[in-house]
Amino acid sequence: MAKTTDNTRRCSFCGRKEGEVAMLISGLNGCICNECAEQAFNISQEALAHSHQAQNKPDIKQVPKPEEIKAYLDQYVIGQDDAKKTLSVAVYNHYKRLAQPKTDDDVEIEKSNIIMVGNTGTGKTLLARTIARLIDVPFTIVDATVFTEAGYVGEDVESILSRLLQAADWDVERAETGIVFIDEIDKIARKQDNPSITRDVGGEGVQQGMLKLLEGSIVNVPPRGGRKHPEQAFVQVNTNNILFICGGAFDGIERKIAQRLNTHVVGYNSVQNVFKIDKNNLMKYIEPQDLKSFGLIPEIIGRLPVLTYLNPLDSEALKRILVEPKNSIIRQYQKLLEMDGIKLTFTPEALDFIVDQAISFKLGARGLRSIVETIMVDAMFTLPSSRKRSFQVTAEYAKERFEAKSLSQGEKKEKSRMKA
């Protein structure tokens, strides 16, 4: 220990006596006072922060290239090549932006937030979830329908960053390099053409609140929810390096696109070009002005510069979705019965019947699961207790089970109507 000739203990770092400090901590070969211990702690924290920041900076040589990202998406998502390419490039550029070295040329790479437009069930959320499994930065998916303007019942837009902090294990520096997917962005469209008539707390008010997040600024984030815990300390998050990807169905925007295309038709030559328009997929002609007509304010459209679309799913695409992806619906049911020692197969005709019903429901890929569940519920109930080692779903069986379920639901509705 650090002792003087008069047996008075001293701090081994600053040399002050035990009576000159508030606390003196003894070790094997020396002592340290409380002030030196606090200073050592601060120095170590700064050193760890610098090393952690260096570790968080991605190595661009190890980042998957856009073609590799798209190849990974192809394993889980059928079709939608345009949207896949756009997302792959955006995610790769996001990595490069984070790894950008400081140079003297004053060229600063700006982030390119994305907005995806497509009918329900075309794969917007699936694309986001699949990318989340591949990337090595914090990723979160939030639903825009729960947000309201500040001061009203609902969630503030700052809660988006609260969920990103959770995905980053409350590491603020790591969260500031993450990616956020905002789903159902079309549900916060302006409800009134004239915003001065009434207060649009769930539409335009939310869009205005999101502007500072999308553009990049330092935001005070309540880690546990600002309204339930108003006394808590805020966490400051810089959104300058956070990539935002928005998605929405924008139901009815095809009418806006059709009106714009017809408005631009002038002269005989332009009339001839009208017949070249793919009327079955007007979404491919979408432009930012269509989003403005739908109800997004120009300020938020300007902060989402990359606009991409998802094609509607035809019968061939739906059939491929049933069987081809790694986690396809058919493979999931086959795996469930395989755990009971039963081999499940579907005939091509049964798959065609499922696809036809999904097209009639107009629910996209989401409709496939509900139809397969309706067909398989009785088999999934009886097969685990039986001695069968194989089971084949034919078109006749699928039609019988589907119609029986539809009839039973119709009878329930009729009985409830008669009771009323």
Long-range contacts (C-beta under 8 A, 24 or more apart in sequence): 1-26, 1-27, 1-29, 1-30, 1-31, 2-30, 2-31, 11-36, 13-40, 49-173, 52-173, 53-173, 56-173, 56-174, 56-177, 57-98, 57-99, 58-95, 58-98, 58-99, 58-136, 58-137, 59-99, 60-95, 60-96, 60-99, 63-92, 63-95, 63-96, 63-99, 64-92, 64-134, 65-92, 66-92, 69-131, 69-134, 72-130, 72-134, 73-127, 73-130, 73-131, 75-325, 75-326, 76-126, 76-130, 76-325, 76-326, 76-327, 77-123, 77-126, 77-127, 77-130, 77-325, 78-123, 78-317, 78-320, 78-321, 78-324, 78-325, 79-123, 79-311, 79-313, 79-317, 79-320, 80-118, 80-122, 80-123, 80-127, 80-310, 80-311, 82-308, 82-309, 82-311, 83-116, 83-118, 83-123, 83-124, 83-127, 83-308, 83-309, 83-310, 84-127, 86-114, 86-306, 86-308, 87-114, 87-116, 87-127, 87-131, 87-245, 87-308, 90-114, 90-243, 90-245, 90-306, 91-131, 91-135, 91-179, 91-243, 94-137, 94-179, 94-243, 95-137, 97-241, 98-137, 98-177, 98-241, 111-216, 111-240, 111-241, 111-242, 111-243, 112-305, 112-306, 113-214, 113-243, 113-244, 113-245, 113-246, 113-303, 113-304, 113-305, 113-306, 114-243, 114-244, 114-245, 114-246, 114-304, 114-306, 114-307, 114-308, 115-185, 115-245, 115-246, 115-247, 115-248, 115-291, 115-301, 115-304, 115-306, 115-307, 115-308, 116-245, 116-246, 116-247, 116-248, 116-308, 116-309, 116-310, 117-247, 117-248, 117-249, 117-250, 117-253, 117-283, 117-286, 117-291, 117-307, 117-308, 117-309, 117-310, 118-247, 118-249, 118-283, 118-309, 118-310, 118-311, 118-312, 119-249, 119-251, 119-283, 119-310, 119-312, 119-364, 120-249, 120-251, 120-363, 120-364, 120-366, 121-313, 121-363, 121-364, 121-365, 121-366, 121-367, 122-310, 122-311, 122-312, 122-313, 122-364, 122-365, 123-310, 123-365, 124-183, 124-247, 124-248, 124-249, 124-310, 125-181, 125-183, 125-247, 126-365, 128-181, 128-183, 128-245, 128-247, 131-179, 132-179, 132-181, 135-179, 137-174, 137-177, 137-178, 137-179, 138-164, 138-167, 138-168, 138-174, 138-175, 138-177, 138-178, 138-179, 139-167, 139-178, 139-179, 139-180, 139-181, 140-164, 140-166, 140-167, 140-178, 140-179, 140-180, 140-181, 141-180, 141-181, 141-183, 142-180, 142-181, 142-182, 142-183, 143-182, 143-183, 143-184, 144-182, 144-183, 144-184, 144-185, 144-187, 144-188, 144-206, 144-246, 144-248, 145-184, 145-187, 145-188, 147-188, 147-202, 147-206, 147-209, 148-201, 148-202, 148-205, 148-206, 149-199, 149-201, 149-202, 149-205, 149-206, 149-208, 149-209, 150-209, 152-201, 154-201, 154-202, 156-209, 156-222, 156-226, 156-227, 157-206, 157-209, 157-210, 157-213, 158-213, 158-219, 158-220, 158-221, 158-222, 158-226, 159-222, 159-225, 160-213, 161-213, 161-219, 161-221, 161-237, 161-239, 161-242, 162-221, 162-222, 162-223, 162-224, 162-225, 164-237, 164-242, 165-221, 165-223, 165-235, 165-237, 170-223, 172-235, 172-236, 172-237, 175-237, 175-242, 176-237, 176-238, 176-239, 176-240, 176-241, 176-242, 177-241, 177-242, 178-242, 178-243, 179-242, 179-243, 179-244, 179-245, 180-242, 180-243, 180-244, 180-245, 181-245, 181-246, 181-247, 182-210, 182-244, 182-245, 182-246, 182-247, 183-246, 183-247, 183-248, 184-247, 184-248, 184-249, 185-246, 185-247, 185-248, 185-296, 186-248, 186-249, 186-250, 186-251, 186-253, 186-294, 186-295, 187-248, 189-294, 189-295, 189-296, 190-295, 190-296, 190-297, 191-295, 203-295, 204-297, 207-296, 207-297, 207-299, 207-300, 208-297, 208-299, 210-300, 211-299, 211-300, 211-303, 212-239, 213-239, 213-242, 213-244, 214-239, 214-244, 214-300, 214-303, 214-304, 215-239, 215-303, 216-240, 216-241, 216-242, 244-304, 246-304, 250-291, 250-294, 252-294, 253-283, 253-286, 253-290, 253-291, 253-293, 253-294, 254-282, 254-283, 256-290, 256-293, 256-294, 257-282, 257-283, 257-285, 257-286, 257-287, 257-290, 258-282, 260-287, 260-289, 260-290, 260-293, 261-285, 280-312, 281-311, 281-312, 283-309, 283-310, 283-311, 283-312, 284-309, 284-311, 312-364, 313-364, 313-365, 315-352, 315-355, 315-356, 315-359, 318-355, 318-358, 318-359, 318-364, 318-365, 318-368, 319-351, 319-352, 319-355, 321-365, 321-368, 322-351, 322-354, 322-355, 322-368, 322-372, 323-351, 329-368, 329-369, 329-372, 330-372, 333-372, 333-376, 333-380, 336-380, 337-380, 337-383, 337-391, 340-383, 340-384, 341-389, 342-383, 342-384, 342-388, 342-389, 342-390, 342-391, 343-389, 343-390, 343-391, 344-390, 344-391, 344-392, 344-393, 345-390, 345-391, 345-392, 345-393, 346-392, 346-393, 347-392, 347-393, 347-394, 347-395, 349-394, 349-395, 350-393, 350-394, 350-395, 350-397, 350-398, 352-395, 353-395, 353-398, 353-399, 353-402, 354-398, 357-402, 371-402, 374-401, 374-402, 374-405, 375-401, 375-402, 376-401, 377-401, 377-405
